[in-house]
């Protein structure tokens, strides 16, 4: 059985249009060659609407929606009115581009044009129904889903669509009936259970949704969509996901995939003891023979602060395979945690030998050099990391901290804090570190508003948000609020003892809380999550 690896898209002028470089947007050499042929044909005949259309499809397949839109616009501008087949396909393609880019009103207009050319197209009516649903036009969507049923009385797309409309109209009984009919029409297809899970999730039936995803996996253990959906479900409803997997394991105790999924989800959510138990059970019962199991156990033991055991496990993994950069980075972290900096640098160097641009390897080596007070070398390494991942907030924050704390370059440091603020999506995501950057820039009110938004409005079923809250308020010199966040994090099961007791990297840690007796007593009250 294949082992699950760690988890988890202006109308242009018809002539004189500049042809974008294939190399600038697509890396695949075969696709580049295909587009180069299209480029040549269009330079020779800018009115060749079929080539515009074909190149638009090529761009669309590679999610290059801006280029695809330009090309399909040119196809429509040059296509004769009598070529209804091409115009139909072009309207469908452009509607797909608009839907992929969130422009549902424009998509609906194109779908209407396509259906005017071919009112019997199942695909066009189905896409229009889904677009109407996205626009909140549930009555119109239901009408189109009904048309699909008239085309095909056993259409699962129609039944699932009507179920979604019924949920939005608060008719959960009708939604349940539609879902049951859909499953009865295609009971052996794992996709039907994945799709029913999505609707059940809309209904708030989280246990049912998880059960459907597990059922899909039982029908096809290699189905990536079902596995990815289940892992993602763990991010938003951890309890229901673990409960569903636990029930599945009780019914099929020798199914290694269920146990592996449960362990991986538990590890990703800092429930290290449970994860170790499942990974070890897989090894002991010889369900799988996979070096990643030892690496996962090592990651959990490192988080628990059991460094000697973690080192033994990662060495076991590396004894099986010696070309996984992440394993060497973990070995470096463990060695650095016990003060073996030269050995840790050597391990990080081996990670970079596997992949010279591997950012975690560059960061880990830089942190070792900071511990050794070789700040110039550390800064150079973090500079390489920033070049490899220009929007990595951890790298930017570490470099700013190094420059301001050890190299007396506050102006340069502020430049990196500003770069953190330029990263999109930072307002709602705790790992964006936006509030920490704002705090360092003296924009305290904005920083406080950021962490307040994270803690008040974002799910925190594993304690991560509140861990960062504890770090934030520690940096803010508000120990009372930091302790409140720490308790909320521990209560949610955040069992990364390394972060609680030993992490001193950069500014984002709780190091200044560790001399507070209240903090130590708090950890003692929750010592069961660390296995103590």
Backbone torsions as a table, in degrees:
resi	resn	phi	psi	omega
1	UNK	NA	135.6	178.4
2	UNK	-67.9	134.4	-176.4
3	UNK	-84.8	134.6	175.0
4	UNK	-68.8	126.4	177.5
5	UNK	-85.8	166.0	-176.4
6	UNK	-63.3	140.6	178.9
7	UNK	-80.6	NA	NA
8	UNK	NA	NA	NA
9	UNK	NA	NA	NA
10	UNK	NA	62.8	176.4
11	UNK	-37.4	127.7	-179.0
12	UNK	-90.0	155.4	177.9
13	UNK	-68.7	149.2	-178.4
14	UNK	-71.5	-28.6	-179.7
15	UNK	-126.6	163.1	178.0
16	UNK	62.2	28.1	178.7
17	UNK	-87.0	130.7	176.7
18	UNK	-71.6	130.0	-177.8
19	UNK	-88.3	120.5	-178.0
20	UNK	-66.5	150.1	179.8
21	UNK	-72.4	127.8	177.8
22	UNK	-61.2	-39.5	-177.9
23	UNK	-64.2	-23.6	-174.8
24	UNK	-75.9	-20.1	-172.2
25	UNK	-122.5	-23.9	-174.9
26	UNK	-130.7	131.7	-176.7
27	UNK	-90.3	-24.1	-175.9
28	UNK	-62.4	120.3	-174.3
29	UNK	-66.0	-33.1	179.3
30	UNK	-67.3	-44.7	178.9
31	UNK	-64.8	-38.6	176.7
32	UNK	-58.6	-40.9	-179.4
33	UNK	-66.3	-40.9	178.9
34	UNK	-62.4	-46.6	-178.4
35	UNK	-66.8	-34.0	177.7
36	UNK	-61.2	-37.6	176.5
37	UNK	-64.0	-44.6	177.9
38	UNK	-61.6	-41.1	178.2
39	UNK	-55.9	-46.3	-178.3
40	UNK	-63.0	-43.9	-179.2
41	UNK	-63.3	-37.2	-178.4
42	UNK	-75.2	-30.5	174.6
43	UNK	-66.3	-36.6	179.7
44	UNK	-75.3	-33.3	-178.5
45	UNK	-145.6	88.2	-177.3
46	UNK	-65.3	-8.8	179.0
47	UNK	-99.5	10.2	-178.5
48	UNK	-75.6	86.9	-171.5
49	UNK	-66.0	-31.0	178.3
50	UNK	-66.2	-37.4	177.9
51	UNK	-70.4	-39.4	173.7
52	UNK	-55.5	-44.7	-176.9
53	UNK	-66.6	-44.0	-179.4
54	UNK	-64.2	-41.3	179.9
55	UNK	-68.1	-35.1	175.9
56	UNK	-58.8	-42.9	178.2
57	UNK	-63.3	-38.4	179.5
58	UNK	-64.3	-44.9	177.6
59	UNK	-63.3	-41.0	-179.0
60	UNK	-61.5	-42.6	-179.9
61	UNK	-60.6	-25.3	-179.5
62	UNK	-104.1	18.1	175.8
63	UNK	61.3	24.5	175.9
64	UNK	-92.2	74.9	-166.8
65	UNK	-71.6	-32.9	179.5
66	UNK	-63.4	-48.1	179.4
67	UNK	-66.9	-39.2	179.4
68	UNK	-62.1	-40.5	-179.8
69	UNK	-65.8	-43.7	177.2
70	UNK	-56.7	-44.7	-175.3
71	UNK	-70.8	-40.9	-179.1
72	UNK	-69.3	-32.6	174.5
73	UNK	-61.3	-41.5	178.2
74	UNK	-67.8	-36.3	177.0
75	UNK	-61.4	-45.5	-179.6
76	UNK	-68.5	-35.4	-179.1
77	UNK	-67.0	-28.5	-175.3
78	UNK	-105.0	-14.7	-177.8
79	UNK	-71.9	136.6	177.1
80	UNK	-67.1	148.6	-178.6
81	UNK	-59.2	-29.2	-177.8
82	UNK	-76.1	-14.6	179.4
83	UNK	-85.3	73.8	-174.0
84	UNK	-68.2	-30.2	179.9
85	UNK	-64.8	-47.2	178.4
86	UNK	-63.6	-43.7	-177.9
87	UNK	-64.4	-39.1	176.4
88	UNK	-58.8	-50.0	-178.7
89	UNK	-63.6	-36.6	-179.8
90	UNK	-68.0	-41.2	176.5
91	UNK	-62.5	-40.7	178.6
92	UNK	-63.0	-43.7	179.4
93	UNK	-64.1	-44.6	-178.4
94	UNK	-66.2	-35.6	175.6
95	UNK	-62.0	-40.0	177.3
96	UNK	-62.5	-40.5	178.0
97	UNK	-62.7	-46.0	-179.3
98	UNK	-63.3	-41.8	179.1
99	UNK	-64.7	-39.7	179.7
100	UNK	-65.1	-26.6	-178.9
101	UNK	-103.2	14.2	173.9
102	UNK	76.8	13.8	-179.5
103	UNK	-99.9	71.9	-169.8
104	UNK	-71.9	-31.4	178.5
105	UNK	-63.1	-45.5	178.3
106	UNK	-64.7	-38.2	178.3
107	UNK	-61.7	-42.8	-179.0
108	UNK	-61.7	-41.3	179.0
109	UNK	-60.3	-42.7	179.6
110	UNK	-68.6	-36.6	178.3
111	UNK	-66.3	-37.8	175.0
112	UNK	-61.5	-40.5	178.1
113	UNK	-64.7	-40.9	179.5
114	UNK	-64.3	-44.3	-178.3
115	UNK	-68.7	-29.2	174.5
116	UNK	-63.5	-29.9	177.7
117	UNK	-83.2	-31.6	-179.3
118	UNK	-148.4	92.1	-177.5
119	UNK	-76.1	-1.8	-179.8
120	UNK	-102.9	7.7	-176.8
121	UNK	-78.4	114.0	177.8
122	UNK	-60.9	-44.0	-176.2
123	UNK	-63.4	-41.7	-177.9
124	UNK	-67.1	-42.1	-179.4
125	UNK	-68.2	-38.6	178.5
126	UNK	-64.5	-43.5	179.4
127	UNK	-66.4	-36.4	177.8
128	UNK	-67.3	-39.8	178.2
129	UNK	-59.6	-44.8	179.9
130	UNK	-65.7	-36.9	178.8
131	UNK	-67.4	-42.6	176.6
132	UNK	-61.0	-37.7	176.8
133	UNK	-62.1	-45.1	179.6
134	UNK	-61.4	-31.0	179.7
135	UNK	-83.8	-3.1	-179.7
136	UNK	82.5	11.9	177.9
137	UNK	-90.0	70.8	-169.8
138	UNK	-67.4	-33.9	177.5
139	UNK	-63.9	-45.4	178.3
140	UNK	-65.2	-39.8	178.2
141	UNK	-62.0	-44.9	179.8
142	UNK	-59.8	-40.5	178.7
143	UNK	-60.0	-44.1	179.6
144	UNK	-69.1	-38.0	176.0
145	UNK	-61.8	-36.0	176.2
146	UNK	-63.4	-36.8	176.2
147	UNK	-63.1	-37.6	177.6
148	UNK	-61.5	-39.2	178.5
149	UNK	-64.2	-34.3	178.5
150	UNK	-69.2	-31.7	174.2
151	UNK	-69.9	-39.5	-175.7
152	UNK	-146.4	106.3	-174.5
153	UNK	-64.5	-16.5	179.9
154	UNK	-107.6	26.3	-177.7
155	UNK	-71.1	111.6	176.5
156	UNK	-71.1	-30.3	176.8
157	UNK	-60.5	-42.3	179.9
158	UNK	-64.7	-45.1	-177.5
159	UNK	-65.6	-43.8	179.0
160	UNK	-66.4	-37.2	176.8
161	UNK	-63.3	-44.6	179.0
162	UNK	-67.0	-31.4	175.7
163	UNK	-63.7	-42.8	179.2
164	UNK	-63.5	-41.9	177.8
165	UNK	-62.0	-40.5	-179.1
166	UNK	-64.3	-37.1	177.1
167	UNK	-62.1	-46.8	179.8
168	UNK	-63.3	-28.4	178.2
169	UNK	-90.8	7.9	176.5
170	UNK	63.4	31.8	175.3
171	UNK	-109.1	77.3	-173.0
172	UNK	-69.8	-29.3	178.8
173	UNK	-64.2	-46.0	178.1
174	UNK	-64.2	-40.0	178.9
175	UNK	-59.6	-43.7	179.6
176	UNK	-61.9	-41.2	179.1
177	UNK	-63.3	-45.0	179.1
178	UNK	-61.2	-42.2	-179.9
179	UNK	-62.8	-42.1	-179.7
180	UNK	-64.2	-40.9	177.5
181	UNK	-62.5	-41.8	-179.5
182	UNK	-60.4	-43.1	-179.7
183	UNK	-67.5	-38.8	-179.9
184	UNK	-64.2	-30.6	178.7
185	UNK	-73.4	-25.8	-174.0
186	UNK	-147.0	60.7	-169.2
187	UNK	-71.0	-16.7	-176.8
188	UNK	-102.3	9.6	-178.9
189	UNK	-100.1	115.0	-178.7
190	UNK	-59.8	-29.4	-178.4
191	UNK	-61.0	-33.5	-177.6
192	UNK	-65.5	-32.3	179.8
193	UNK	-77.4	-33.8	174.6
194	UNK	-62.7	-43.0	-178.6
195	UNK	-71.6	-37.3	175.6
196	UNK	-65.6	-35.7	177.4
197	UNK	-59.0	-40.6	179.7
198	UNK	-61.8	-40.7	179.8
199	UNK	-71.6	-40.7	177.5
200	UNK	-61.8	-33.2	176.5
201	UNK	-64.4	-42.2	175.5
202	UNK	-58.8	-33.5	-178.6
203	UNK	-78.1	-11.0	-175.8
204	UNK	85.1	10.1	179.3
205	UNK	-90.2	76.4	-173.2
206	UNK	-70.2	-38.6	178.7
207	UNK	-64.0	-42.2	178.1
208	UNK	-64.5	-39.2	179.6
209	UNK	-63.5	-44.9	178.9
210	UNK	-63.7	-42.7	178.5
211	UNK	-59.4	-39.5	178.3
212	UNK	-63.8	-41.6	-179.7
213	UNK	-65.9	-39.1	177.5
214	UNK	-67.0	-37.4	177.0
215	UNK	-63.2	-40.5	177.1
216	UNK	-61.1	-41.6	179.2
217	UNK	-65.9	-36.4	179.3
218	UNK	-65.3	-30.5	178.5
219	UNK	-79.4	-30.3	179.0
220	UNK	-150.4	97.4	-175.0
221	UNK	-68.4	-10.9	179.4
222	UNK	-103.4	9.2	-177.8
223	UNK	-71.5	105.4	-175.6
224	UNK	-67.1	-31.9	-177.5
225	UNK	-65.2	-43.2	-180.0
226	UNK	-65.9	-43.0	-179.0
227	UNK	-66.1	-45.6	179.3
228	UNK	-63.1	-38.7	179.5
229	UNK	-65.5	-39.1	179.8
230	UNK	-67.2	-43.3	178.3
231	UNK	-62.1	-42.7	178.7
232	UNK	-64.3	-35.7	178.3
233	UNK	-61.3	-35.4	177.9
234	UNK	-61.6	-25.5	179.0
235	UNK	-72.7	-28.7	-176.1
236	UNK	-107.1	-26.9	178.2
237	UNK	-143.8	77.6	-175.2
238	UNK	-61.9	-44.2	-175.0
239	UNK	-61.6	-46.1	-179.0
240	UNK	-65.2	-37.4	-179.4
241	UNK	-66.0	-47.2	179.6
242	UNK	-65.9	-39.9	179.3
243	UNK	-62.0	-43.0	179.0
244	UNK	-63.6	-43.2	178.9
245	UNK	-67.3	-37.4	177.8
246	UNK	-62.1	-42.7	177.4
247	UNK	-63.6	-41.1	179.2
248	UNK	-64.1	-38.3	179.0
249	UNK	-67.1	-37.9	177.6
250	UNK	-62.8	-36.4	179.9
251	UNK	-79.0	-29.1	-178.7
252	UNK	-137.1	73.4	-171.8
253	UNK	-64.1	-17.9	-178.8
254	UNK	-99.0	8.9	176.9
255	UNK	-83.6	102.9	-174.9
256	UNK	-67.0	-29.2	-177.5
257	UNK	-65.6	-42.5	178.9
258	UNK	-59.4	-44.2	-178.0
259	UNK	-68.1	-37.4	178.8
260	UNK	-65.4	-42.6	177.7
261	UNK	-61.6	-44.2	-179.7
262	UNK	-63.1	-41.7	179.7
263	UNK	-65.0	-44.4	-177.0
264	UNK	-66.1	-40.2	178.3
265	UNK	-67.7	-40.8	177.4
266	UNK	-62.3	-43.3	178.7
267	UNK	-61.3	-43.9	-178.3
268	UNK	-64.9	-20.5	-179.4
269	UNK	-110.5	22.6	168.9
270	UNK	66.8	22.0	173.1
271	UNK	-97.7	74.0	-166.4
272	UNK	-69.6	-36.5	-177.6
273	UNK	-63.3	-45.6	178.8
274	UNK	-63.0	-41.2	179.9
275	UNK	-61.5	-45.9	-179.9
276	UNK	-59.5	-43.1	-179.4
277	UNK	-57.7	-45.6	-178.1
278	UNK	-71.0	-43.3	178.0
279	UNK	-59.8	-42.7	-178.6
280	UNK	-67.3	-36.3	177.7
281	UNK	-62.4	-40.6	178.4
282	UNK	-61.3	-41.6	179.4
283	UNK	-68.2	-48.8	-175.2
284	UNK	-62.6	-39.5	-178.5
285	UNK	-90.8	5.4	175.6
286	UNK	55.5	41.4	177.1
287	UNK	-71.7	-39.3	176.3
288	UNK	-137.8	154.4	170.7
289	UNK	-120.2	96.3	-168.8
290	UNK	-146.1	123.6	-177.8
291	UNK	-59.4	-27.9	-179.7
292	UNK	-63.1	-24.0	177.4
293	UNK	-62.9	-43.3	-179.8
294	UNK	-68.0	-37.8	177.8
295	UNK	-65.7	-39.1	178.8
296	UNK	-65.8	-42.5	176.5
297	UNK	-61.2	-40.4	179.1
298	UNK	-61.4	-42.4	178.7
299	UNK	-61.7	-41.8	179.8
300	UNK	-66.3	-43.7	-180.0
301	UNK	-65.3	-38.2	175.5
302	UNK	-60.8	-45.6	177.2
303	UNK	-60.2	-35.4	178.8
304	UNK	-77.5	-6.4	-179.7
305	UNK	82.2	15.3	179.5
306	UNK	-97.8	77.0	-165.3
307	UNK	-71.5	-39.3	-179.0
308	UNK	-63.8	-42.8	178.2
309	UNK	-66.1	-39.6	179.4
310	UNK	-61.8	-41.1	-179.4
311	UNK	-63.4	-40.4	179.2
312	UNK	-63.0	-39.8	-178.3
313	UNK	-69.8	-42.6	-178.8
314	UNK	-70.5	-30.4	175.8
315	UNK	-67.8	-33.1	174.9
316	UNK	-63.5	-44.5	178.3
317	UNK	-61.5	-44.4	-178.6
318	UNK	-70.4	-21.5	175.1
319	UNK	-71.2	-17.9	178.9
320	UNK	-95.2	-39.0	-178.3
321	UNK	-142.2	133.2	-173.6
322	UNK	-118.0	21.0	-177.8
323	UNK	-127.8	30.5	177.8
324	UNK	-109.2	108.0	-174.3
325	UNK	-59.4	-39.0	-177.4
326	UNK	-61.2	-34.2	179.4
327	UNK	-66.0	-40.6	178.3
328	UNK	-67.4	-35.9	177.3
329	UNK	-64.6	-42.6	177.7
330	UNK	-62.7	-40.9	177.3
331	UNK	-61.1	-40.4	178.4
332	UNK	-62.9	-43.1	179.2
333	UNK	-60.7	-44.1	-179.6
334	UNK	-62.5	-46.7	-179.2
335	UNK	-64.5	-38.5	177.5
336	UNK	-65.0	-36.1	-179.5
337	UNK	-63.4	-28.3	179.5
338	UNK	-101.6	12.2	172.9
339	UNK	83.3	12.4	179.9
340	UNK	-94.5	72.4	-169.6
341	UNK	-68.9	-38.1	-180.0
342	UNK	-65.1	-42.9	176.8
343	UNK	-65.3	-36.7	179.0
344	UNK	-65.1	-41.6	177.6
345	UNK	-62.9	-39.4	178.5
346	UNK	-63.0	-40.5	179.0
347	UNK	-65.9	-42.1	177.9
348	UNK	-63.8	-37.1	178.4
349	UNK	-63.1	-36.0	177.8
350	UNK	-68.1	-34.5	174.8
351	UNK	-62.3	-42.2	-178.7
352	UNK	-73.8	-22.1	173.4
353	UNK	-68.8	-33.2	175.8
354	UNK	-71.2	-43.3	-179.1
355	UNK	-146.6	102.4	-174.8
356	UNK	-61.2	-22.2	-178.4
357	UNK	-102.2	15.0	-175.7
358	UNK	-73.0	109.4	-171.7
359	UNK	-61.0	-45.3	177.5
360	UNK	-57.4	-33.9	176.9
361	UNK	-68.1	-42.6	177.4
362	UNK	-63.0	-42.4	180.0
363	UNK	-65.5	-44.4	-177.9
364	UNK	-64.4	-40.6	177.8
365	UNK	-65.8	-38.5	178.2
366	UNK	-62.3	-42.3	-179.8
367	UNK	-64.5	-35.6	175.4
368	UNK	-64.5	-40.6	179.2
369	UNK	-69.6	-31.2	174.1
370	UNK	-63.7	-43.6	177.6
371	UNK	-61.1	-31.3	179.3
372	UNK	-88.9	4.2	177.9
373	UNK	65.4	24.2	173.9
374	UNK	-97.7	78.9	-169.4
375	UNK	-73.1	-32.1	179.7
376	UNK	-65.9	-43.1	178.3
377	UNK	-64.3	-40.9	178.5
378	UNK	-62.0	-43.0	-179.3
379	UNK	-64.4	-38.4	178.2
380	UNK	-63.2	-42.5	-179.8
381	UNK	-66.6	-41.9	178.1
382	UNK	-67.4	-30.3	174.7
383	UNK	-64.0	-41.9	176.0
384	UNK	-62.5	-40.9	179.4
385	UNK	-63.3	-40.7	179.4
386	UNK	-66.6	-33.2	176.9
387	UNK	-68.3	-37.4	-179.0
388	UNK	-72.7	-36.6	-179.9
389	UNK	-136.5	88.1	-172.4
390	UNK	-68.5	-17.9	-178.7
391	UNK	-114.5	29.0	176.8
392	UNK	-88.7	108.0	-173.8
393	UNK	-66.0	-30.7	179.6
394	UNK	-63.4	-44.2	179.8
395	UNK	-63.0	-46.3	-178.4
396	UNK	-62.7	-42.5	-179.5
397	UNK	-67.2	-40.1	179.0
398	UNK	-65.2	-39.9	-179.1
399	UNK	-68.5	-39.7	177.4
400	UNK	-62.6	-43.0	178.6
401	UNK	-61.6	-44.7	179.7
402	UNK	-61.1	-45.7	-177.4
403	UNK	-66.3	-40.7	-176.3
404	UNK	-79.3	-36.3	-172.9
405	UNK	-86.2	-38.4	-170.8
406	UNK	-116.4	-16.8	-172.8
407	UNK	-120.1	6.2	174.4
408	UNK	53.0	47.5	178.3
409	UNK	-128.3	66.8	-175.3
410	UNK	-64.6	-33.1	-179.4
411	UNK	-66.2	-45.5	177.2
412	UNK	-62.1	-39.3	178.8
413	UNK	-60.8	-43.6	179.7
414	UNK	-61.3	-31.8	177.3
415	UNK	-62.2	-37.8	178.9
416	UNK	-74.0	-36.3	174.6
417	UNK	-61.1	-38.7	177.9
418	UNK	-64.3	-36.4	178.4
419	UNK	-64.1	-35.3	176.0
420	UNK	-59.9	-39.7	-178.5
421	UNK	-69.7	-21.5	-179.1
422	UNK	-80.7	-11.1	-179.0
423	UNK	-74.0	129.1	-177.1
424	UNK	-70.9	150.5	175.7
425	UNK	83.1	9.2	-174.0
426	UNK	-75.0	-19.9	-175.0
427	UNK	-68.3	-28.7	-172.5
428	UNK	-113.6	9.0	-172.4
429	UNK	-130.4	117.3	-172.2
430	UNK	-64.9	-32.8	-178.9
431	UNK	-74.7	-3.9	173.7
432	UNK	-69.3	-21.7	177.9
433	UNK	62.7	18.2	-175.9
434	UNK	-57.8	-44.2	-178.2
435	UNK	-62.8	-35.0	178.3
436	UNK	-67.3	-38.5	176.5
437	UNK	-65.0	-44.4	178.4
438	UNK	-59.6	-41.7	-179.3
439	UNK	-62.1	-42.3	179.5
440	UNK	-68.4	-24.7	177.9
441	UNK	-87.8	3.5	178.8
442	UNK	80.0	9.7	-179.8
443	UNK	-93.4	67.9	-168.3
444	UNK	-64.9	-43.0	-177.9
445	UNK	-61.7	-42.4	178.3
446	UNK	-66.2	-38.2	179.2
447	UNK	-64.3	-44.6	179.2
448	UNK	-62.4	-39.3	179.5
449	UNK	-65.1	-37.1	179.6
450	UNK	-63.1	-51.5	-177.2
451	UNK	-68.7	-32.7	177.7
452	UNK	-64.1	-40.4	177.8
453	UNK	-63.0	-43.2	-179.6
454	UNK	-62.1	-47.2	-173.3
455	UNK	-75.7	-29.5	-178.0
456	UNK	-85.6	-34.8	-165.8
457	UNK	-117.5	-6.1	-176.4
458	UNK	-109.6	137.2	179.2
459	UNK	-56.6	142.5	-179.8
460	UNK	-140.2	61.1	-175.4
461	UNK	-78.4	-5.9	177.0
462	UNK	-121.4	3.2	175.9
463	UNK	85.8	0.3	-175.8
464	UNK	-64.3	-45.8	-178.9
465	UNK	-59.3	-43.0	-179.3
466	UNK	-72.4	-27.1	172.0
467	UNK	-61.5	-47.0	177.6
468	UNK	-64.9	-32.6	174.6
469	UNK	-61.4	-42.0	177.1
470	UNK	-62.4	-40.7	177.0
471	UNK	-62.9	-44.0	-178.0
472	UNK	-61.6	-49.8	-176.2
473	UNK	-74.0	-21.9	170.6
474	UNK	-65.6	-45.9	177.1
475	UNK	-64.4	-29.4	-178.6
476	UNK	-82.9	-2.1	-178.7
477	UNK	62.1	34.4	176.1
478	UNK	-115.8	82.2	-172.9
479	UNK	-66.8	-33.2	179.8
480	UNK	-62.4	-47.3	-179.8
481	UNK	-69.2	-35.3	177.3
482	UNK	-61.4	-41.3	179.5
483	UNK	-67.4	-35.8	176.2
484	UNK	-61.5	-44.5	178.9
485	UNK	-66.1	-41.0	179.0
486	UNK	-59.9	-43.0	179.7
487	UNK	-65.8	-41.2	178.1
488	UNK	-62.3	-38.4	179.0
489	UNK	-66.3	-47.5	179.7
490	UNK	-63.9	-39.0	179.0
491	UNK	-61.9	-33.9	178.4
492	UNK	-78.4	-7.5	175.2
493	UNK	100.1	15.4	-179.4
494	UNK	-71.3	102.1	-168.2
495	UNK	-106.6	27.4	178.7
496	UNK	-81.0	86.7	-177.4
497	UNK	-66.1	-27.7	175.9
498	UNK	-60.3	-45.5	179.2
499	UNK	-67.2	-40.5	-178.8
500	UNK	-65.9	-39.9	-168.5
501	UNK	-113.6	-22.2	-170.2
502	UNK	-126.4	-20.4	-175.1
503	UNK	-69.2	124.2	175.7
504	UNK	-126.6	15.8	-176.7
505	UNK	-69.1	128.6	176.5
506	UNK	59.3	-148.6	179.6
507	UNK	-99.7	-16.0	-168.8
508	UNK	-92.9	84.2	178.8
509	UNK	-163.0	179.1	-179.2
510	UNK	-112.2	28.5	-175.5
511	UNK	-54.1	-39.6	-176.8
512	UNK	-73.5	-9.4	175.8
513	UNK	-85.5	-16.4	-168.2
514	UNK	-71.1	-12.9	174.5
515	UNK	-93.9	1.7	-178.7
516	UNK	-91.3	118.1	-177.8
517	UNK	-57.0	-34.7	179.9
518	UNK	-62.1	-36.7	178.9
519	UNK	-67.6	-44.5	179.7
520	UNK	-64.4	-38.0	177.4
521	UNK	-67.1	-35.3	178.1
522	UNK	-63.6	-46.7	177.8
523	UNK	-60.6	-37.8	179.4
524	UNK	-63.3	-38.6	-179.3
525	UNK	-65.3	-28.9	-177.9
526	UNK	-107.6	24.0	-173.4
527	UNK	-65.0	-17.3	-179.4
528	UNK	-64.7	-29.5	-178.8
529	UNK	-73.8	-14.3	177.3
530	UNK	-98.5	-1.2	-180.0
531	UNK	79.1	26.5	-178.4
532	UNK	-103.9	NA	NA
